[in-house]
């Protein structure tokens, strides 16, 4: 890849996720280039080989942080690799398994209260809530907070359910913000090593000239 162009884009915050991967793949070729140059007895080639720097820290940072096949557009999402950031993984998991979490919460609350008709639902006005009929009002636990009174029952919230609601409703926006922040950190890490990357580009250009 064009290391000089990619590095200048990193330094001006214009490099996109796909170009970051191109930079990584280019740097990963340096150990092989050094190995191939081992057989040369020419002094100039030997010097180039010794000066070429694989920059393992950059390769590792990108490898750990960026997905193998990201979009060129940062806002498309799924740029940061799973396992790189615990908060991001949790937010993605929330989005992916929201229905499972609610179903499991409802099951646990039915068992805990002994109210088999207990329901956990959602609407845009009240968010998530637990609905219990008037016939079972005497079984409502102390940690239930009344949210709305109906003709045939009551709707409640618990701190746990409210906390989950806040997380799930803010997950999409938070994912986008967090991915952007993490990508910029990796981009800055690359830009910080721009001098070393440019030196590699210069040395590889010399090799190209000799070829």
C-alpha positions as CSV (number, residue, x, y, z in Angstrom):
1,X,0.0,0.0,0.0
2,X,0.9,3.7,-0.3
3,X,2.4,4.1,3.2
4,X,3.1,7.8,2.8
5,X,-0.5,8.6,1.7
6,X,-2.0,6.4,4.4
7,X,0.2,8.0,7.1
8,X,-0.6,11.5,6.0
9,X,-4.3,10.7,6.2
10,X,-3.9,9.3,9.7
11,X,-2.1,12.4,10.8
12,X,-4.9,14.6,9.5
13,X,-7.7,12.4,10.9
14,X,-8.9,11.5,7.4
15,X,-8.0,7.8,7.3
16,X,-11.0,5.5,7.3
17,X,-11.3,2.0,8.9
18,X,-10.6,0.2,5.6
19,X,-7.4,2.2,5.0
20,X,-6.3,1.5,8.6
21,X,-6.5,-2.2,7.7
22,X,-4.5,-1.6,4.5
23,X,-1.8,0.1,6.6
24,X,-1.7,-2.9,8.9
25,X,-1.5,-5.4,6.0
26,X,1.4,-3.4,4.5
27,X,3.3,-3.3,7.8
28,X,2.8,-7.1,8.2
29,X,4.8,-7.6,5.0
30,X,7.9,-6.0,6.4
31,X,9.2,-9.1,8.4
32,X,9.0,-11.1,5.1
33,X,10.8,-8.4,3.2
34,X,13.6,-8.4,5.8
35,X,13.8,-12.2,5.6
36,X,14.1,-12.1,1.8
37,X,16.9,-9.5,2.0
38,X,18.9,-11.7,4.3
39,X,20.5,-13.5,1.4
40,X,21.9,-10.3,-0.1
41,X,25.6,-9.5,0.3
42,X,25.2,-5.9,-0.9
43,X,26.0,-3.4,1.8
44,X,23.2,-1.0,0.8
45,X,20.6,-3.7,0.8
46,X,21.9,-4.9,4.2
47,X,21.5,-1.4,5.7
48,X,17.9,-1.1,4.3
49,X,17.1,-4.5,5.8
50,X,18.4,-3.4,9.2
51,X,16.5,-0.1,9.2
52,X,13.2,-1.5,8.1
53,X,10.9,-1.6,11.2
54,X,8.0,-4.0,11.4
55,X,6.3,-1.7,14.0
56,X,4.7,-4.6,15.8
57,X,3.0,-2.3,18.3
58,X,0.9,-0.7,15.5
59,X,0.1,-4.0,13.9
60,X,-1.0,-5.4,17.2
61,X,-3.1,-2.4,18.1
62,X,-4.9,-2.5,14.8
63,X,-5.2,-6.3,14.9
64,X,-6.8,-6.2,18.3
65,X,-9.0,-3.2,17.8
66,X,-10.3,-3.2,14.2
67,X,-12.5,-5.8,12.5
68,X,-10.9,-7.7,9.6
69,X,-13.3,-6.4,7.0
70,X,-14.7,-3.0,8.2
71,X,-16.7,-0.6,6.2
72,X,-14.9,2.4,4.7
73,X,-17.5,4.6,6.5
74,X,-17.1,4.9,10.2
75,X,-20.8,5.5,10.9
76,X,-21.7,2.1,9.4
77,X,-20.8,0.4,12.7
78,X,-19.1,-2.9,13.5
79,X,-15.7,-1.3,13.0
80,X,-14.3,-2.2,16.4
81,X,-13.5,-5.9,17.0
82,X,-15.5,-7.9,19.5
83,X,-13.4,-8.3,22.7
84,X,-11.6,-5.0,22.4
85,X,-13.8,-3.0,24.7
86,X,-15.9,-4.5,27.4
87,X,-18.5,-1.6,27.4
88,X,-19.0,-1.8,23.7
89,X,-19.4,-5.6,23.8
90,X,-22.0,-5.2,26.6
91,X,-24.0,-2.6,24.5
92,X,-23.9,-4.8,21.4
93,X,-25.0,-7.8,23.5
94,X,-27.9,-5.7,24.9
95,X,-29.1,-4.9,21.3
96,X,-28.7,-8.5,20.2
97,X,-30.3,-10.2,23.2
98,X,-32.9,-7.6,24.4
99,X,-35.9,-9.9,24.0
100,X,-34.1,-12.8,25.7
101,X,-33.2,-10.6,28.7
102,X,-36.8,-9.4,29.1
103,X,-38.2,-13.0,28.7
104,X,-35.7,-14.2,31.4
105,X,-36.5,-11.3,33.7
106,X,-40.2,-12.0,33.4
107,X,-39.7,-15.7,34.1
108,X,-37.6,-14.9,37.2
109,X,-40.1,-12.3,38.5
110,X,-43.0,-14.8,38.1
111,X,-41.1,-17.4,40.1
112,X,-40.1,-14.8,42.8
113,X,-43.6,-13.4,43.3
114,X,-45.6,-16.5,42.6
115,X,-47.7,-14.5,40.1
116,X,-47.9,-16.6,37.0
117,X,-49.8,-13.9,35.0
118,X,-47.1,-11.3,35.6
119,X,-46.1,-9.6,32.4
120,X,-43.2,-7.4,31.3
121,X,-44.1,-5.1,28.4
122,X,-42.9,-1.9,26.7
123,X,-44.5,1.1,25.2
124,X,-43.1,4.5,24.0
125,X,-44.8,6.5,26.7
126,X,-43.9,4.5,29.8
127,X,-41.0,2.4,28.7
128,X,-40.6,-1.0,30.2
129,X,-43.0,-2.0,33.0
130,X,-44.3,-5.0,35.0
131,X,-48.0,-5.5,34.9
132,X,-49.9,-7.2,37.7
133,X,-53.6,-7.7,38.0
134,X,-55.6,-6.5,41.0
135,X,-56.2,-10.0,42.1
136,X,-52.5,-10.4,42.8
137,X,-51.8,-7.0,44.3
138,X,-51.1,-8.5,47.7
139,X,-48.1,-10.4,46.2
140,X,-46.3,-7.3,44.9
141,X,-42.8,-7.2,46.4
142,X,-41.5,-4.1,48.3
143,X,-39.0,-3.2,45.6
144,X,-41.8,-2.6,43.0
145,X,-42.4,1.0,42.3
146,X,-45.9,1.9,41.1
147,X,-45.9,3.5,37.6
148,X,-49.5,3.5,36.4
149,X,-52.9,2.5,37.7
150,X,-55.2,0.6,35.4
151,X,-58.8,-0.5,35.8
152,X,-57.8,-4.2,36.2
153,X,-54.3,-3.8,37.6
154,X,-51.2,-1.9,38.2
155,X,-48.0,-1.3,36.3
156,X,-44.7,-1.2,38.1
157,X,-41.0,-0.6,37.6
158,X,-38.0,-2.0,39.5
159,X,-34.5,-0.4,39.8
160,X,-33.1,-3.4,37.8
161,X,-35.6,-3.0,35.0
162,X,-35.2,0.8,34.9
163,X,-31.5,0.4,34.7
164,X,-31.9,-2.1,31.8
165,X,-34.3,0.3,30.1
166,X,-31.8,3.2,30.2
167,X,-29.1,0.9,28.8
168,X,-31.1,-0.5,25.9
169,X,-32.7,2.8,24.9
170,X,-29.3,4.5,24.8
171,X,-27.4,1.6,23.4
172,X,-27.5,2.5,19.7
173,X,-26.4,6.1,20.3
174,X,-23.7,5.0,22.8
175,X,-22.4,2.3,20.4
176,X,-21.9,4.8,17.7
177,X,-20.2,7.3,20.0
178,X,-18.0,4.7,21.6
179,X,-16.9,3.2,18.2
180,X,-16.0,6.6,17.0
181,X,-14.0,7.4,20.2
182,X,-12.1,4.0,20.1
183,X,-11.3,4.3,16.4
184,X,-9.9,7.8,16.9
185,X,-7.7,6.5,19.7
186,X,-6.3,3.8,17.3
187,X,-5.9,6.5,14.6
188,X,-4.0,8.7,17.0
189,X,-1.8,5.8,18.0
190,X,-0.9,5.3,14.4
191,X,-0.3,9.0,13.8
192,X,2.0,9.1,16.7
193,X,4.3,6.6,14.9
194,X,4.1,8.5,11.6
195,X,7.9,9.2,11.4
196,X,8.7,5.5,11.7
197,X,6.1,4.6,9.1
198,X,7.4,7.3,6.7
199,X,10.9,5.9,7.1
200,X,9.7,2.5,6.2
201,X,8.0,4.0,3.1
202,X,11.3,5.7,2.1
203,X,13.3,2.4,2.5
204,X,10.7,0.4,0.5
205,X,10.8,3.1,-2.2
206,X,14.6,2.6,-2.4
207,X,14.1,-1.1,-2.7
208,X,11.6,-0.6,-5.5
209,X,14.1,1.6,-7.3
210,X,16.8,-1.1,-7.0
211,X,14.4,-3.7,-8.4
